[in-house]
Structures are given as C-alpha cells and as structure tokens.
Amino acid sequence: MLDLKEYIREVPDWPKVGVNFKDITPLLQDGEAFRLVIDNLVDLYKDEKVDLVVGIDARGFILASAVAYKLGVGLAIVRKKGKLPCKTVSQEYALEYASNTIEMHEDSIRPGQKILMVDDVLATGGTMAAACEIAKKLGAEIVGAAFLIILDFLKGGEKLNGINAKGLIHYMG
C-alpha cells in the first residue's frame, strides 16, 4: 500500500513565515495515489447514508467531486464571499489575525438531507465549522466531515462541535 504522506510536499513559510504548508498537488498528479485517497475517503463513511457531498473552496472541490461521483450523489459547494451568482447564505469566521466569510447558494441543500462535508486539510477548524453552520442553517443533517489531512496539533476538530471528523493523513506536530 502507498504511503500517502510521501505525496505531500511541505512548503516552509508559505503563505506566511512560520506556516509549513501541506501541498497536495503531487498526490493529485499521481493516478494511483489519487484513486487510493478517494476510495479511502468514501470508505471512512461507508456505513452512513449520504444524500449530498459538500466541498469547501478550493482544494476541497477536487476531493468532494470525486467522492460524490463514487457515492452516486450530488455535489454542493462552499465558496468565498462574492463568488456565487445567486442568493446565498453566509457565515463569517475568525482567522488568526483577521476574519473571512464563506457562502453557499440558499438552494444547495434541502432540509433533512444527510450530507458529508469534504475538504483537503483540517487545521484550526474555522472554515469547516463555518461551512457546517451554513449547512445547518439550510436544514442539513451532517453525517461527517472527511479530510485528506488533519493537523492534529492545531486541535481544529474541537471547533466542529461533535461532528464526526475523519482524515487519512495525520500530523501530530
């Protein structure tokens, strides 16, 4: 079996000094590694009924679309403010030294749909927590949050308020 960590490129001091960015593009470029990631993300939630997959802007779109295809369900997207053309529901969240806002079209999720949230990395948890809040406002039942990478040392899962978060690659520090 492949060691997926070998396909993650570490970029020191990007996008700012002190951040060790986890670049997933080498993994995406390798067909066998990418297929393994999608198969394993789907397997994490194989016992859950999923009606819709929600992908987070932007790398989360890549993973979420493949997961949705494999599950045979639709895909909804969460974008940065101002990127969606129709009426939206938004949620602001705090970053380390600023804030940001994400949005979904208000008709992306039907009340009662069971959704799986997907993103590439769980770091501090702010983006995923905000995306989950939007999904809840739209009436979703969140069955889980799947990640390629979880940076466990940042404790982002604590912001997800009990949502079943699982990842394939873990970094402890």
C-alpha positions in Angstrom: 0.0 0.0 0.0 1.1 3.5 -0.7 2.3 5.9 2.0 0.2 8.9 1.2 2.5 11.2 3.2 5.2 10.7 0.6 2.9 12.5 -1.9 2.5 15.6 0.3 5.0 18.4 -0.4 5.9 20.6 2.5 6.4 24.2 1.7 8.0 26.2 4.5 7.0 29.7 5.3 4.1 29.8 2.9 1.7 31.6 2.6 3.5 33.4 5.5 6.5 32.9 7.7 6.0 30.2 10.3 3.5 28.2 8.3 4.5 24.8 6.9 2.1 24.5 4.0 1.0 21.0 3.0 0.8 20.9 -0.8 -1.4 18.1 -2.1 -0.7 18.7 -5.8 1.9 15.9 -6.1 -0.7 13.5 -4.7 -3.4 14.7 -7.2 -0.9 14.3 -10.1 -0.4 10.6 -9.3 -3.3 8.5 -10.5 -2.8 5.6 -8.1 -2.4 7.8 -5.1 -5.4 10.0 -6.0 -7.6 6.9 -6.6 -6.5 5.5 -3.2 -7.4 8.8 -1.5 -10.9 8.9 -3.0 -11.6 5.2 -2.3 -10.4 5.6 1.4 -12.4 8.8 1.9 -15.5 7.0 0.7 -14.7 4.0 3.0 -14.5 6.3 6.0 -18.2 6.9 5.8 -19.4 3.7 4.0 -21.8 2.9 6.9 -23.6 6.3 6.6 -26.4 7.2 4.3 -25.2 10.3 2.3 -27.6 12.3 0.1 -25.1 15.0 -0.9 -21.4 15.9 -0.6 -20.4 19.4 0.2 -16.9 20.6 -1.0 -15.1 23.5 0.5 -13.3 26.2 -1.6 -11.0 25.4 -3.3 -9.0 22.2 -3.0 -11.9 20.6 -1.2 -13.8 20.8 -4.5 -11.4 18.4 -6.1 -11.8 15.7 -3.5 -15.5 16.3 -2.9 -16.4 16.0 -6.5 -14.7 12.6 -6.8 -16.2 11.4 -3.5 -19.7 12.5 -4.7 -19.2 10.7 -8.0 -18.1 7.5 -6.3 -21.1 7.7 -3.9 -23.5 8.4 -6.8 -24.8 11.6 -5.2 -24.8 15.3 -6.0 -22.2 17.9 -5.0 -22.8 21.3 -3.4 -20.1 23.9 -2.9 -19.0 26.4 -0.3 -17.2 29.4 -1.8 -15.5 32.6 -0.5 -17.8 35.6 -0.3 -18.8 37.1 -3.6 -18.1 34.1 -5.8 -21.6 32.7 -6.2 -24.1 34.3 -8.6 -27.4 33.6 -6.9 -28.9 34.3 -3.4 -26.7 32.9 -0.7 -26.4 32.1 3.0 -23.2 33.3 4.5 -21.1 32.7 7.7 -18.3 34.8 9.0 -15.4 33.1 10.8 -12.2 34.1 12.6 -8.8 33.6 11.2 -5.6 34.0 13.2 -5.4 37.8 12.6 -8.5 38.6 10.6 -11.9 37.2 9.6 -13.3 35.7 6.4 -16.8 34.9 5.1 -18.0 31.9 3.1 -21.2 31.3 1.3 -23.5 28.7 -0.2 -26.4 29.1 -2.6 -29.5 29.0 -0.4 -31.0 26.2 -2.5 -27.9 24.0 -2.3 -29.3 21.8 0.4 -32.8 20.6 1.0 -33.9 20.4 4.6 -33.3 16.9 6.0 -30.6 15.9 3.6 -27.8 13.9 5.0 -24.6 15.5 3.9 -20.9 14.7 4.0 -18.6 17.7 4.3 -15.2 17.3 2.5 -12.1 19.4 2.5 -8.4 18.8 1.9 -7.0 19.9 5.3 -8.4 20.3 8.8 -6.1 22.9 10.5 -7.6 25.3 13.0 -11.2 24.3 12.1 -12.6 27.7 11.4 -13.5 27.2 7.8 -15.2 23.8 8.3 -17.0 25.0 11.4 -18.4 27.9 9.4 -19.4 25.7 6.5 -21.2 23.3 8.9 -23.1 26.3 10.3 -24.3 27.2 6.9 -25.3 23.6 6.2 -27.3 23.5 9.4 -29.0 26.8 8.6 -30.1 25.2 5.4 -31.6 22.2 7.3 -28.9 19.6 6.6 -28.1 16.7 8.8 -24.3 16.4 8.8 -23.1 12.8 8.9 -19.4 13.7 8.9 -16.5 15.8 7.8 -13.9 14.0 5.7 -10.3 15.3 5.2 -7.3 14.2 3.3 -5.1 15.7 6.1 -5.7 16.5 9.7 -3.2 18.7 11.6 -4.0 17.2 15.0 -1.6 19.5 16.8 -3.9 22.5 15.9 -6.9 20.9 17.5 -9.3 22.1 14.8 -11.7 19.2 15.4 -12.6 20.8 18.7 -14.4 23.6 16.8 -16.6 21.1 15.0 -18.9 20.6 18.0 -19.1 16.8 17.9 -19.2 16.4 14.1 -17.7 13.0 13.1 -14.4 14.2 11.6 -12.1 11.7 10.0 -8.9 12.0 8.0 -6.5 9.9 6.1 -3.2 11.5 7.0 -2.4 12.9 10.4 0.3 15.2 11.5 0.8 15.3 15.3 3.2 18.2 15.5 
